[in-house]
């Protein structure tokens, strides 16, 4: 029995190595390149958080001329517009966020839309980004003088680990996932591979997030593209900031939950975690 198990273990290890070599060879054949992949992230936990209700506690904002509160959203018009040194540089927004936005240091730049004079920032948790979470973002608007005049904010709070850590798929396996789906065209370059979180379960006030690999890809013909792969279960995620998609997420919850992970969000468990 020992010899049989030992032999099986060796075959599994060889099979894994051959699979890895195969995908690397296939990428090389298509001239698809990538840099150094993360190697020190093997486990991560699901996390949960609650949507902040700004009606219960309105933040004190010194530079606010007008604050509109739509329960979970702040719409702030600035008393003194803030000049952005370089609207193309992420660092140009850091001071603004820290000085003018409630918990502003917990957001990171995601997208700059120069045509509409807007920039979008996603909330982070322990330096890991919450990708496309409607209730965890800031969107700023600037004028013709590159001065920020208004912003909208949503925020998740009481964020913490939900159950034990899970073994994650490797970054190379995430690359293989999008490659096998035909999403990596020849002569592409994978410029970034990062671990963050996306929505697993979204209810009115409590949300659960799954560890997710984010891949930034520079293509030869289509420019920059982004892909997201569930780092626990595998599978490509289709993310959006379109609020109409929330219902689709909720309908897919049962399919997203694996047999070894049961989510219980009843009132008693919520109270016990508090």
Secondary structure, 3 states (H helix, E strand, C coil): CHHHHHHHHHHHHHHHHHHHHHHHHHHHHCCCEECCCCCCCCEEEEEEEEECCCCCCCCCCCCEEEEEEECCEEEEEEEEEEECCCCCCCHHHHHHHHHHCCCHHHEEEEEEECCCCEEEEEEEECCEEECCCCCCEEEEEECCCCEEEEEEECCEEEEEEEEEEEECCCHHHHHHHHHHCCCCCCCCEEEEEEEEEEEEEECCCEEEEEEEEEEEEECCCCCEEEEEEECCCCCEECCCCCHHHHHHHHHCHHHHCCCCCCCCCCHHHHHHHC
